[in-house]
Amino acid sequence: MENASNKRNPYRVPENYFEDFSAKMRQRISEITPEPAPEPVKPAKSVWLYLKPVLSVAAMISVIYVCTYFVVQPRLERQNAEALAAAEAQEQREADLLAASLSDEDYDGMIDEISLDDLYFDEYLDDMDL
């Protein structure tokens, strides 16, 4: 601590520097003539500036479509195929249960009704051709 107080600062300020400082600064500022600021250059508006947002939106829509088509579409087709197979299996089970529960007489009666319906329908169509 004693050494620090004994040391002298080697840097000095010229005499009357701060008393004359503000006057000198005002004089220097008044001597400087400001240069006119250059006018800002407006960039030329190109077609790219107008097309960029439109093309960006089109690209996003295309990416969404491709992802949907190649990712979601096969999954939906597989689910639809599974649902169709399950429905066909259910129909077959119901047909088997119906066939097992019908007697031969009931079955013959149904066939006769279907044949009569077809016959009436054919006659109706023949009458329409007159």
C-alpha positions in Angstrom: 0.0 0.0 0.0 2.9 2.4 0.8 4.4 1.6 -2.6 1.2 2.5 -4.4 0.9 5.9 -2.8 4.6 6.6 -3.5 4.2 5.9 -7.2 3.5 8.9 -9.4 1.3 8.7 -12.4 3.5 9.1 -15.5 0.6 10.6 -17.5 -0.1 14.2 -17.4 -2.8 16.5 -18.9 -1.5 19.8 -20.4 -2.2 22.9 -18.4 -5.5 24.6 -19.0 -6.7 21.7 -21.1 -10.1 21.3 -19.5 -10.7 25.1 -19.2 -10.2 25.6 -22.9 -11.7 22.3 -24.0 -15.3 23.4 -24.6 -14.3 26.5 -26.6 -11.9 24.5 -28.7 -14.5 21.8 -29.4 -17.1 24.4 -30.5 -14.6 26.0 -32.8 -13.7 22.6 -34.4 -17.4 21.7 -34.8 -18.2 25.0 -36.5 -15.3 24.6 -38.9 -16.5 21.2 -40.1 -19.1 21.5 -42.8 -21.4 18.5 -42.9 -21.5 16.6 -46.1 -25.0 16.0 -47.5 -26.2 12.5 -46.8 -26.4 10.4 -49.9 -29.9 9.5 -50.9 -30.8 5.9 -50.2 -30.7 3.7 -53.2 -33.9 1.8 -53.7 -33.4 -1.8 -54.9 -35.0 -2.6 -58.2 -38.1 -4.6 -57.8 -37.7 -7.8 -59.6 -40.2 -10.5 -60.5 -38.5 -12.7 -58.0 -39.7 -10.5 -55.1 -43.3 -11.1 -56.2 -42.9 -14.8 -57.0 -41.0 -15.8 -54.0 -43.9 -15.9 -51.5 -46.2 -17.6 -54.1 -43.6 -20.2 -54.9 -43.0 -20.8 -51.2 -46.6 -21.5 -50.5 -46.8 -23.7 -53.6 -43.8 -25.7 -52.4 -45.3 -26.2 -48.9 -48.6 -27.4 -50.4 -46.7 -29.8 -52.7 -44.7 -31.2 -49.7 -47.8 -31.7 -47.7 -49.5 -33.5 -50.6 -46.5 -35.7 -51.3 -46.3 -36.7 -47.6 -50.0 -37.4 -47.5 -50.0 -39.4 -50.7 -47.0 -41.6 -50.0 -47.2 -41.9 -46.2 -50.9 -41.7 -45.3 -52.5 -43.2 -48.4 -50.9 -46.7 -48.1 -52.0 -46.8 -44.5 -55.6 -45.9 -45.4 -55.6 -48.4 -48.3 -54.4 -51.1 -45.9 -57.1 -50.2 -43.3 -59.7 -50.2 -46.0 -58.6 -53.6 -47.3 -58.7 -55.0 -43.7 -62.2 -53.5 -43.2 -63.4 -55.0 -46.5 -62.0 -58.4 -45.6 -63.6 -58.3 -42.2 -67.0 -57.3 -43.8 -66.8 -60.1 -46.3 -65.9 -62.6 -43.6 -68.9 -61.4 -41.6 -71.2 -61.7 -44.6 -70.0 -65.2 -45.2 -70.6 -66.2 -41.5 -74.1 -64.7 -41.7 -74.8 -66.6 -44.9 -73.5 -69.9 -43.4 -75.7 -69.3 -40.3 -78.7 -68.6 -42.5 -78.0 -71.7 -44.7 -77.6 -73.8 -41.6 -80.9 -72.6 -40.0 -83.0 -73.0 -43.2 -84.7 -76.3 -43.9 -84.8 -77.7 -47.5 -88.4 -76.6 -47.8 -87.6 -73.0 -46.8 -84.8 -72.9 -49.2 -86.9 -74.3 -52.1 -89.6 -71.7 -51.3 -87.0 -68.9 -51.4 -85.7 -70.1 -54.8 -89.3 -70.2 -56.2 -89.9 -66.7 -55.0 -86.7 -65.4 -56.6 -87.6 -67.2 -59.8 -91.1 -65.7 -59.8 -89.7 -62.2 -59.1 -87.3 -62.6 -62.0 -90.2 -63.8 -64.2 -92.4 -60.9 -63.3 -89.5 -58.5 -63.9 -88.8 -60.0 -67.3 -92.5 -59.7 -68.2 -92.5 -56.1 -67.0 -89.5 -55.3 -69.2 -91.1 -57.0 -72.2 -94.3 -54.9 -71.7 -92.2 -51.8 -71.7 -90.7 -52.6 -75.1 -94.0 -52.5 -76.8 
